[in-house]
């Protein structure tokens, strides 16, 4: 799969899954995760999030720009992990492009909020797990595998995708 194809596949998989857990490494070496609302997934594997540029995660990413995003949509049995590099972007034009009225819940002054910024995650690698069958068929497959001792891995699709050259 080409880089462009992998990026588009990532965008397709994340369509409608808006919340990610963003994981960074803290200064003391611990992993810290927090929920983030995905504003956009570009065709080239770039993910965008609004943030407060005074939040603790900014210090984490200034020290180490490697992050992981974990997406989950249990209703459709879809799970996606994205690793990449993150940077803080404070371009007003990009914020205007990505702004939606729902963001006002976190940024009460809208784009005039003093410490508003964007996080840009450039995906390097992604992996997803999903099932093409309904939840009931999936549960039946898991139960059958449990009772018969068969391997249940065949009922789930799993693919690893390199988005950028590492």
C-alpha positions as CSV (number, residue, x, y, z in Angstrom):
1,X,0.0,0.0,0.0
2,X,1.4,3.4,-1.0
3,X,1.8,6.2,1.6
4,X,-1.1,8.1,-0.1
5,X,-3.3,5.0,0.0
6,X,-2.5,4.4,3.6
7,X,-3.3,8.0,4.6
8,X,-6.7,7.8,2.8
9,X,-7.5,4.4,4.4
10,X,-6.7,6.0,7.8
11,X,-9.0,8.9,7.0
12,X,-11.7,6.5,5.9
13,X,-11.4,4.4,9.1
14,X,-11.6,7.5,11.4
15,X,-14.6,9.0,9.6
16,X,-17.2,9.5,12.4
17,X,-14.9,8.6,15.2
18,X,-14.2,12.0,16.7
19,X,-12.6,11.4,20.1
20,X,-9.0,10.2,20.5
21,X,-6.9,9.5,23.5
22,X,-3.7,11.5,23.0
23,X,-0.7,9.9,24.8
24,X,2.5,11.8,25.5
25,X,5.4,11.1,27.7
26,X,5.8,13.3,30.7
27,X,9.0,14.8,31.9
28,X,9.3,12.1,34.6
29,X,8.9,9.3,32.0
30,X,5.3,8.4,32.6
31,X,2.8,8.0,29.8
32,X,-0.1,10.4,30.1
33,X,-3.3,10.2,28.0
34,X,-6.2,12.6,27.6
35,X,-9.3,12.8,25.4
36,X,-9.1,15.1,22.4
37,X,-11.7,16.1,19.9
38,X,-10.4,15.5,16.3
39,X,-11.2,18.6,14.2
40,X,-10.0,17.1,10.9
41,X,-8.1,14.2,9.3
42,X,-6.4,15.4,6.1
43,X,-6.0,13.2,3.0
44,X,-2.2,13.0,3.7
45,X,-2.5,11.6,7.2
46,X,-2.4,14.8,9.3
47,X,-4.8,15.0,12.2
48,X,-5.8,18.4,13.8
49,X,-6.9,19.2,17.3
50,X,-7.7,22.5,19.1
51,X,-5.9,23.0,22.4
52,X,-4.9,25.5,25.0
53,X,-1.3,26.3,24.5
54,X,-0.8,26.6,28.2
55,X,-1.9,23.1,29.0
56,X,0.5,20.5,30.5
57,X,0.6,18.4,27.3
58,X,2.4,21.3,25.6
59,X,5.4,20.9,27.8
60,X,5.3,17.1,27.1
61,X,5.4,17.6,23.3
62,X,8.0,20.3,23.4
63,X,10.3,17.8,25.1
64,X,9.3,14.8,23.0
65,X,7.2,15.1,19.8
66,X,6.4,11.4,19.5
67,X,2.8,10.7,20.4
68,X,0.1,8.0,20.0
69,X,-3.6,8.5,19.3
70,X,-6.0,5.7,20.3
71,X,-9.5,5.7,18.7
72,X,-12.3,3.4,19.6
73,X,-15.8,2.9,18.2
74,X,-17.1,-0.3,20.0
75,X,-20.5,0.1,18.3
76,X,-18.9,-0.8,15.0
77,X,-16.1,-2.9,16.4
78,X,-13.4,-0.5,15.2
79,X,-10.2,0.3,17.0
80,X,-7.4,2.4,15.6
81,X,-3.9,3.3,16.9
82,X,-1.9,6.1,15.3
83,X,1.7,7.0,16.1
84,X,3.3,10.1,14.8
85,X,4.9,13.4,15.6
86,X,3.1,16.4,17.0
87,X,3.6,20.2,16.9
88,X,1.8,23.2,18.2
89,X,0.5,25.5,15.4
90,X,-0.8,29.0,16.1
91,X,-1.8,30.1,12.6
92,X,-5.0,32.1,12.7
93,X,-6.0,31.1,9.1
94,X,-5.8,27.4,9.9
95,X,-7.8,27.9,13.1
96,X,-10.5,29.7,11.1
97,X,-10.6,26.9,8.6
98,X,-11.0,24.2,11.3
99,X,-13.2,26.1,13.8
100,X,-16.7,24.8,14.5
101,X,-19.3,26.3,16.9
102,X,-19.1,23.3,19.2
103,X,-15.5,24.3,20.1
104,X,-16.9,27.3,22.0
105,X,-17.6,24.8,24.9
106,X,-13.8,24.7,25.5
107,X,-12.9,28.2,24.2
108,X,-15.5,30.6,25.4
109,X,-14.1,33.6,23.5
110,X,-13.9,31.6,20.3
111,X,-10.8,32.2,18.2
112,X,-10.1,35.2,20.3
113,X,-9.4,33.0,23.3
114,X,-5.9,34.1,24.4
115,X,-4.2,30.7,24.6
116,X,-5.9,28.9,21.8
117,X,-3.8,26.8,19.4
118,X,-3.8,23.8,17.2
119,X,-2.1,20.5,17.6
120,X,-0.9,19.0,14.3
121,X,-0.2,15.3,14.4
122,X,1.6,13.9,11.3
123,X,0.9,10.2,11.3
124,X,3.8,7.9,10.7
125,X,2.2,4.6,11.4
126,X,-1.3,3.3,12.0
127,X,-2.9,0.0,12.9
128,X,-6.6,-0.9,13.0
129,X,-8.7,-3.7,14.1
130,X,-12.3,-4.1,12.9
131,X,-14.9,-6.6,11.9
132,X,-17.0,-6.4,8.8
133,X,-19.8,-8.4,10.5
134,X,-22.5,-7.2,12.9
135,X,-22.0,-7.1,16.6
136,X,-24.1,-10.2,17.1
137,X,-22.2,-12.2,14.5
138,X,-18.9,-11.0,16.0
139,X,-20.1,-12.0,19.5
140,X,-21.2,-15.4,18.1
141,X,-17.8,-15.9,16.6
142,X,-16.0,-15.1,19.9
143,X,-18.4,-17.4,21.9
144,X,-17.9,-20.2,19.3
145,X,-14.2,-19.8,19.5
146,X,-14.2,-19.9,23.3
147,X,-16.4,-23.0,23.4
148,X,-14.6,-24.9,20.7
149,X,-11.1,-23.8,21.3
150,X,-10.8,-22.3,17.8
151,X,-8.8,-19.2,17.2
152,X,-11.0,-16.1,17.2
153,X,-8.5,-13.9,15.4
154,X,-10.0,-14.7,12.0
155,X,-13.2,-12.8,12.8
156,X,-11.3,-9.5,13.1
157,X,-9.6,-7.6,10.3
158,X,-6.2,-6.2,11.3
159,X,-3.9,-4.1,9.1
160,X,-0.7,-2.2,9.8
161,X,-0.1,0.9,7.6
162,X,3.0,3.0,7.2
163,X,1.8,6.5,6.5
164,X,5.1,8.3,6.3
165,X,8.6,6.9,5.9
166,X,10.0,6.4,9.4
